[in-house]
Amino acid sequence: MSQDGVPRLRLVAVTVDEGGPRLCRGCGGPLMPSAKATAVFCEDACRSRHWRRMRRARVRTEAVKAGVTASCSQCGMVWTVGVGRPVSAVYCSPVCRKRAWNARRAQSDGA
């Protein structure tokens, strides 16, 4: 992830020439010689990991383009909704969540 919040993807070139080994699109490792001619991933786990990575990147890119922001009710920090935190996040970190809980508890004990 870069400073501007846009995810940076690692691109892996897949060679199709007969001179070198074919490489997995997900991890960049070599494909087995016995793999089908249409195979692009070395195993199912690698395919699934690549799919999840690409899905997260699409979601983050859409969130950055939408530009919806939220702010922490404890410290005031502002973040882009859906990037690095759940959409339903109220606090920026567990520390702020605990501070807010302690403040509510102290307020109810003192009243």
C-alpha contacts under 8 A as a table, 3 or more apart, distances in Angstrom:
res1	aa1	res2	aa2	distance
1	M	5	G	6.12
1	M	6	V	6.07
1	M	7	P	4.40
1	M	8	R	5.49
2	S	5	G	5.55
2	S	6	V	5.89
2	S	7	P	6.25
2	S	8	R	6.64
3	Q	6	V	7.61
5	G	64	V	7.04
5	G	83	V	7.65
6	V	60	R	7.29
6	V	61	T	6.22
6	V	64	V	6.97
7	P	57	A	6.17
7	P	60	R	7.15
7	P	61	T	7.04
9	L	57	A	7.96
12	V	25	R	6.01
12	V	26	G	7.46
12	V	27	C	7.91
12	V	28	G	6.08
13	A	23	L	7.60
13	A	25	R	7.24
13	A	28	G	7.98
14	V	22	R	6.33
14	V	23	L	5.35
14	V	24	C	6.92
14	V	25	R	6.34
14	V	40	V	7.92
15	T	20	G	7.26
15	T	21	P	7.26
15	T	22	R	5.40
15	T	23	L	6.53
16	V	22	R	6.30
17	D	20	G	6.43
18	E	21	P	7.58
21	P	30	P	6.11
21	P	31	L	7.13
22	R	30	P	5.73
22	R	31	L	5.61
23	L	28	G	5.34
23	L	29	G	5.41
23	L	30	P	4.39
23	L	31	L	5.52
23	L	40	V	7.40
23	L	41	F	7.88
24	C	27	C	5.77
24	C	28	G	4.72
24	C	29	G	5.32
24	C	30	P	5.93
24	C	31	L	5.90
24	C	40	V	5.48
24	C	41	F	4.61
24	C	42	C	5.49
25	R	28	G	5.83
25	R	40	V	5.70
25	R	41	F	5.70
26	G	41	F	6.33
26	G	46	C	6.00
26	G	47	R	6.53
26	G	49	R	7.60
26	G	50	H	5.27
27	C	46	C	6.86
29	G	42	C	7.42
30	P	42	C	7.32
31	L	35	A	6.68
31	L	40	V	7.84
31	L	41	F	7.18
31	L	42	C	5.23
32	M	35	A	5.34
32	M	42	C	7.16
35	A	39	A	6.28
36	K	39	A	5.21
39	A	42	C	7.67
41	F	44	D	7.35
41	F	46	C	6.44
41	F	47	R	5.76
42	C	46	C	6.57
42	C	47	R	7.70
43	E	46	C	5.36
43	E	47	R	6.42
44	D	47	R	5.00
44	D	48	S	6.14
45	A	48	S	5.13
45	A	49	R	6.07
46	C	49	R	5.07
46	C	50	H	6.08
47	R	50	H	5.16
47	R	51	W	6.16
48	S	51	W	5.04
48	S	52	R	6.19
49	R	52	R	5.22
49	R	53	R	6.12
50	H	53	R	5.08
50	H	54	M	6.13
51	W	54	M	5.22
51	W	55	R	6.09
52	R	55	R	5.03
52	R	56	R	6.16
53	R	56	R	5.26
53	R	57	A	6.24
54	M	57	A	5.01
54	M	58	R	6.21
55	R	58	R	5.14
55	R	59	V	6.25
56	R	59	V	5.13
56	R	60	R	6.12
57	A	60	R	5.16
57	A	61	T	6.06
58	R	61	T	5.11
58	R	62	E	6.15
59	V	62	E	5.19
59	V	63	A	6.17
59	V	82	G	7.61
60	R	63	A	5.00
60	R	64	V	6.17
60	R	82	G	6.52
60	R	83	V	5.47
61	T	64	V	5.18
61	T	65	K	6.18
62	E	65	K	5.08
62	E	66	A	6.10
63	A	66	A	5.10
63	A	67	G	6.33
63	A	68	V	7.08
63	A	80	T	7.14
63	A	81	V	6.60
63	A	82	G	5.89
63	A	83	V	6.73
64	V	67	G	5.16
64	V	68	V	7.61
64	V	80	T	6.75
64	V	83	V	7.54
67	G	80	T	6.58
67	G	81	V	7.92
68	V	80	T	5.87
68	V	81	V	5.75
69	T	78	V	6.60
69	T	79	W	5.49
69	T	80	T	4.38
69	T	81	V	5.25
70	A	78	V	5.62
70	A	79	W	5.61
70	A	80	T	6.40
70	A	81	V	6.14
70	A	90	V	8.00
71	S	76	G	5.47
71	S	77	M	5.35
71	S	78	V	4.25
71	S	79	W	6.35
71	S	90	V	7.58
71	S	91	Y	7.54
71	S	92	C	7.58
72	C	75	C	5.72
72	C	76	G	4.70
72	C	77	M	5.28
72	C	78	V	6.55
72	C	90	V	6.03
72	C	91	Y	4.61
72	C	92	C	5.39
72	C	96	C	7.96
73	S	76	G	5.76
73	S	90	V	6.91
73	S	91	Y	6.32
74	Q	91	Y	6.87
74	Q	96	C	5.91
74	Q	97	R	7.69
74	Q	99	R	7.56
74	Q	100	A	6.33
75	C	96	C	7.05
77	M	92	C	6.81
79	W	83	V	7.83
79	W	92	C	7.90
80	T	83	V	5.80
81	V	85	R	7.01
81	V	86	P	7.31
81	V	87	V	5.52
82	G	85	R	5.67
82	G	86	P	5.58
82	G	87	V	4.95
83	V	86	P	7.55
85	R	89	A	6.46
86	P	89	A	5.32
89	A	92	C	7.27
91	Y	94	P	7.40
91	Y	96	C	6.00
91	Y	97	R	5.71
92	C	96	C	6.58
92	C	97	R	7.79
93	S	96	C	5.41
93	S	97	R	6.41
94	P	97	R	4.93
94	P	98	K	6.12
95	V	98	K	5.21
95	V	99	R	6.21
96	C	99	R	4.96
96	C	100	A	6.11
97	R	100	A	5.23
97	R	101	W	6.21
98	K	101	W	4.99
98	K	102	N	6.07
99	R	102	N	5.11
99	R	103	A	6.10
100	A	103	A	5.03
100	A	104	R	6.17
101	W	104	R	5.14
101	W	105	R	6.09
102	N	105	R	5.00
102	N	106	A	6.00
103	A	106	A	5.12
103	A	107	Q	6.05
104	R	107	Q	5.07
104	R	108	S	6.21
105	R	108	S	5.21
105	R	109	D	6.11
106	A	109	D	5.09
106	A	110	G	6.00
107	Q	110	G	5.24
107	Q	111	A	6.17
108	S	111	A	5.32
